[in-house]
Amino acid sequence: MAGALDPSMIDALVADAKITGTPIDGVDGLLNRMTKAMIEPAPQAEMTHELRYARDDPGGAGSGDTRRWPTWPRWGPTAIPSVR
């Protein structure tokens, strides 16, 4: 994870956004896209950890585990209001 947060990596992302005309903030901006990329997989990873099997893992079927994979919207409240 340290490599992803390396200042040179962030500088490269910002430079690439400027070259391609992608805004840094706003609905279609780099910050919103990065936030979405981090937020979306979190609920599934959390449930996999809690249930000890992945959503589509046949090993969980018929295991007697009464907990179920919930369905939830793929977004939630954030400091950036329109992350979807």
Backbone as a chain_set.jsonl record, in Angstrom:
{"seq": "MAGALDPSMIDALVADAKITGTPIDGVDGLLNRMTKAMIEPAPQAEMTHELRYARDDPGGAGSGDTRRWPTWPRWGPTAIPSVR", "coords": {"N": [[0.817, -1.184, 0.0], [2.011, 1.169, 0.606], [3.405, 1.886, -1.67], [1.408, 2.721, -3.428], [0.617, 5.08, -2.295], [2.764, 6.626, -2.531], [4.425, 9.711, -2.927], [5.482, 10.317, -5.498], [3.95, 8.688, -7.144], [1.408, 9.78, -6.79], [1.917, 12.324, -7.841], [2.359, 11.557, -10.502], [-0.187, 10.608, -11.226], [-1.694, 12.975, -11.017], [-0.378, 14.545, -12.935], [-0.933, 13.046, -15.24], [-3.71, 13.318, -15.274], [-3.921, 16.052, -15.812], [-2.783, 16.154, -18.384], [-4.619, 14.632, -19.859], [-6.841, 16.147, -19.559], [-8.557, 15.702, -17.478], [-10.422, 16.735, -14.732], [-9.29, 17.585, -11.404], [-10.958, 17.678, -9.177], [-14.539, 17.367, -8.582], [-17.426, 15.785, -10.164], [-16.604, 14.032, -12.285], [-13.96, 13.921, -11.721], [-10.491, 13.245, -10.85], [-10.076, 12.784, -8.081], [-12.633, 11.921, -7.22], [-12.896, 9.585, -8.747], [-10.775, 8.04, -7.739], [-11.597, 7.77, -5.087], [-13.978, 6.316, -5.419], [-12.918, 3.945, -6.485], [-11.674, 2.95, -4.252], [-13.706, 2.714, -2.342], [-15.781, 1.034, -3.371], [-14.988, -1.835, -3.407], [-14.854, -2.394, -0.691], [-17.197, -3.194, 1.023], [-17.704, -5.843, 0.078], [-15.267, -7.146, 0.584], [-15.257, -6.944, 3.344], [-17.49, -8.532, 4.051], [-16.655, -11.007, 3.054], [-14.542, -11.515, 4.759], [-15.93, -11.614, 7.233], [-17.808, -13.739, 6.861], [-16.156, -15.736, 6.116], [-15.99, -16.897, 3.622], [-16.062, -16.365, 0.079], [-18.392, -14.413, -1.89], [-19.392, -15.859, -4.204], [-18.442, -18.378, -3.703], [-18.589, -21.822, -3.821], [-18.141, -23.357, -1.596], [-19.371, -22.167, 0.551], [-22.051, -22.61, 0.214], [-24.794, -24.302, 1.539], [-23.524, -24.696, 3.936], [-24.516, -24.477, 6.416], [-24.319, -22.082, 7.576], [-26.117, -19.477, 8.746], [-26.056, -16.827, 8.187], [-26.403, -14.461, 5.607], [-25.333, -13.321, 2.376], [-25.733, -10.001, 2.042], [-27.685, -7.717, 0.035], [-26.817, -4.606, -1.089], [-26.742, -1.098, -1.744], [-24.233, 0.114, -3.991], [-22.928, 2.308, -3.034], [-22.388, 4.905, -0.645], [-22.8, 7.251, 2.071], [-20.507, 9.889, 1.833], [-17.738, 12.171, 2.173], [-17.506, 13.279, -0.25], [-20.146, 13.957, -2.054], [-21.273, 12.655, -4.364], [-20.348, 10.01, -5.015], [-20.632, 7.391, -6.955]], "CA": [[0.0, 0.0, 0.0], [2.882, 2.341, 0.662], [3.76, 2.264, -3.034], [0.28, 3.431, -4.039], [0.529, 6.406, -1.694], [4.047, 7.286, -2.73], [4.224, 11.031, -3.523], [5.769, 10.328, -6.933], [2.803, 8.065, -7.798], [0.347, 10.793, -6.767], [2.317, 13.337, -8.825], [2.151, 10.985, -11.836], [-1.633, 10.593, -11.464], [-2.121, 14.361, -11.239], [0.172, 14.963, -14.23], [-1.702, 12.355, -16.275], [-5.031, 13.949, -15.309], [-3.773, 17.339, -16.501], [-2.534, 15.881, -19.803], [-5.844, 14.122, -20.485], [-7.926, 17.095, -19.349], [-9.422, 15.245, -16.391], [-10.334, 17.638, -13.582], [-8.846, 16.972, -10.162], [-12.138, 17.51, -8.329], [-15.794, 17.335, -9.317], [-18.061, 14.492, -10.38], [-15.774, 13.19, -13.139], [-12.578, 14.226, -11.398], [-9.551, 12.234, -10.389], [-10.323, 12.48, -6.666], [-13.859, 11.136, -7.137], [-12.613, 8.259, -9.313], [-9.93, 7.311, -6.798], [-12.43, 7.446, -3.93], [-14.872, 5.244, -5.844], [-12.124, 2.725, -6.629], [-11.351, 2.455, -2.916], [-14.922, 2.445, -1.572], [-16.619, -0.032, -3.915], [-14.692, -3.207, -2.986], [-14.794, -2.535, 0.769], [-18.236, -4.035, 1.635], [-17.537, -7.242, -0.29], [-14.113, -7.658, 1.325], [-15.661, -7.055, 4.741], [-18.366, -9.693, 4.187], [-15.838, -12.2, 2.85], [-13.819, -11.718, 6.022], [-16.888, -11.974, 8.276], [-18.414, -15.047, 6.6], [-15.04, -16.651, 5.863], [-16.03, -17.415, 2.266], [-16.401, -15.321, -0.889], [-19.793, -14.373, -2.296], [-19.731, -16.917, -5.151], [-17.695, -19.58, -3.346], [-19.505, -22.936, -3.574], [-17.879, -23.902, -0.274], [-20.282, -21.559, 1.517], [-23.419, -23.087, -0.022], [-25.19, -25.448, 2.35], [-22.573, -24.88, 5.028], [-25.208, -24.324, 7.693], [-24.145, -20.7, 8.02], [-27.405, -18.819, 8.545], [-25.85, -15.468, 7.711], [-26.514, -14.4, 4.157], [-24.732, -12.179, 1.702], [-26.777, -9.001, 1.822], [-27.585, -6.853, -1.138], [-26.763, -3.223, -0.641], [-26.311, -0.196, -2.819], [-22.786, 0.162, -4.12], [-22.449, 3.624, -2.643], [-22.787, 5.299, 0.694], [-22.504, 8.652, 2.351], [-19.088, 10.218, 1.908], [-17.463, 13.602, 2.159], [-17.741, 13.65, -1.64], [-21.521, 13.496, -2.076], [-21.786, 11.913, -5.513], [-19.528, 8.87, -5.354], [-21.514, 6.279, -7.372]], "C": [[0.869, 1.259, 0.0], [3.257, 2.825, -0.731], [2.662, 3.062, -3.717], [0.168, 4.856, -3.511], [1.833, 7.18, -1.806], [3.807, 8.64, -3.418], [4.502, 11.074, -5.03], [4.619, 9.687, -7.722], [1.631, 9.05, -7.864], [0.657, 11.881, -7.792], [2.072, 12.838, -10.249], [0.667, 10.952, -12.192], [-2.151, 11.999, -11.778], [-1.628, 14.853, -12.597], [-0.61, 14.324, -15.372], [-3.1, 12.959, -16.402], [-4.969, 15.277, -16.054], [-3.591, 17.137, -18.002], [-3.819, 15.466, -20.511], [-7.027, 15.064, -20.318], [-8.923, 16.67, -18.284], [-9.303, 16.217, -15.224], [-9.875, 16.878, -12.335], [-10.031, 16.722, -9.237], [-13.389, 17.503, -9.202], [-16.254, 15.91, -9.579], [-17.193, 13.549, -11.208], [-14.287, 13.358, -12.859], [-11.782, 13.051, -10.873], [-9.837, 11.828, -8.942], [-11.565, 11.608, -6.504], [-13.628, 9.718, -7.658], [-11.769, 7.414, -8.362], [-10.734, 6.882, -5.573], [-13.353, 6.281, -4.256], [-14.122, 3.914, -5.938], [-11.77, 2.121, -5.276], [-12.596, 2.031, -2.151], [-15.668, 1.212, -2.072], [-16.254, -1.441, -3.438], [-14.764, -3.43, -1.48], [-15.908, -3.399, 1.357], [-18.07, -5.518, 1.308], [-16.361, -7.867, 0.466], [-14.465, -7.859, 2.792], [-16.546, -8.286, 4.962], [-17.596, -10.996, 3.983], [-15.075, -12.52, 4.124], [-14.764, -12.215, 7.111], [-17.425, -13.388, 8.087], [-17.388, -16.143, 6.369], [-15.184, -17.414, 4.545], [-16.488, -16.297, 1.342], [-17.847, -15.464, -1.336], [-20.177, -15.553, -3.192], [-19.0, -18.232, -4.871], [-18.665, -20.726, -3.057], [-19.287, -23.578, -2.207], [-18.794, -23.32, 0.8], [-21.703, -22.053, 1.376], [-23.692, -24.325, 0.816], [-24.28, -25.698, 3.534], [-23.229, -24.788, 6.403], [-25.056, -22.931, 8.268], [-25.435, -19.944, 7.724], [-27.259, -17.375, 8.106], [-25.867, -15.472, 6.201], [-25.761, -13.194, 3.623], [-25.834, -11.174, 1.461], [-26.621, -8.335, 0.459], [-27.642, -5.438, -0.61], [-26.397, -2.351, -1.825], [-24.791, -0.116, -2.834], [-22.243, 1.55, -3.831], [-22.957, 3.914, -1.25], [-22.425, 6.742, 0.925], [-20.992, 8.864, 2.478], [-18.946, 11.732, 1.985], [-17.636, 14.162, 0.749], [-19.135, 13.111, -1.962], [-21.929, 12.594, -3.238], [-20.898, 10.752, -5.945], [-20.459, 7.709, -5.665], [-20.918, 5.583, -8.56]], "O": [[0.482, 2.29, -0.552], [3.411, 4.026, -0.957], [2.943, 3.974, -4.494], [-0.324, 5.741, -4.211], [1.976, 8.262, -1.237], [3.06, 8.705, -4.394], [3.822, 11.797, -5.76], [4.344, 10.097, -8.849], [0.947, 9.138, -8.883], [-0.229, 12.315, -8.528], [1.63, 13.602, -11.107], [0.298, 11.236, -13.331], [-2.95, 12.182, -12.696], [-2.372, 15.505, -13.33], [-0.916, 14.988, -16.362], [-3.618, 13.097, -17.51], [-5.863, 15.593, -16.839], [-4.178, 17.864, -18.803], [-4.08, 15.898, -21.634], [-8.1, 14.817, -20.87], [-10.02, 17.224, -18.202], [-8.194, 16.498, -14.77], [-10.059, 15.665, -12.238], [-10.105, 15.679, -8.587], [-13.299, 17.621, -10.424], [-15.556, 14.949, -9.255], [-17.062, 12.375, -10.86], [-13.452, 12.975, -13.677], [-12.328, 12.011, -10.504], [-9.837, 10.638, -8.625], [-11.549, 10.653, -5.727], [-14.117, 8.755, -7.068], [-12.016, 6.22, -8.198], [-10.573, 5.766, -5.079], [-13.494, 5.357, -3.454], [-14.636, 2.878, -5.518], [-11.584, 0.908, -5.168], [-12.541, 1.073, -1.379], [-16.144, 0.419, -1.26], [-17.162, -2.195, -3.086], [-14.735, -4.579, -1.04], [-15.597, -4.29, 2.147], [-18.275, -6.365, 2.178], [-16.461, -9.001, 0.936], [-14.027, -8.827, 3.414], [-16.373, -9.003, 5.948], [-17.861, -11.983, 4.67], [-14.98, -13.683, 4.518], [-14.425, -13.148, 7.838], [-17.492, -14.156, 9.047], [-17.709, -17.331, 6.421], [-14.567, -18.464, 4.37], [-17.211, -15.392, 1.76], [-18.451, -16.525, -1.175], [-21.204, -16.186, -2.951], [-18.956, -19.106, -5.737], [-19.483, -20.619, -2.143], [-20.171, -24.277, -1.71], [-18.968, -23.93, 1.855], [-22.492, -21.936, 2.313], [-22.914, -25.279, 0.804], [-24.265, -26.801, 4.081], [-22.578, -24.996, 7.426], [-25.604, -22.63, 9.329], [-25.804, -19.79, 6.56], [-28.239, -16.755, 7.692], [-25.38, -16.419, 5.582], [-25.578, -12.191, 4.313], [-26.786, -11.47, 0.739], [-25.564, -8.391, -0.169], [-28.466, -5.132, 0.252], [-25.808, -2.824, -2.796], [-24.146, -0.262, -1.796], [-21.188, 1.918, -4.348], [-23.854, 3.238, -0.747], [-21.813, 7.383, 0.071], [-20.3, 8.102, 3.153], [-19.925, 12.469, 1.875], [-17.879, 15.355, 0.567], [-19.288, 11.901, -2.128], [-22.875, 11.82, -3.088], [-20.718, 10.538, -7.144], [-21.019, 7.102, -4.751], [-21.497, 4.623, -9.068]]}, "num_chains": 1, "name": "protein.A"}
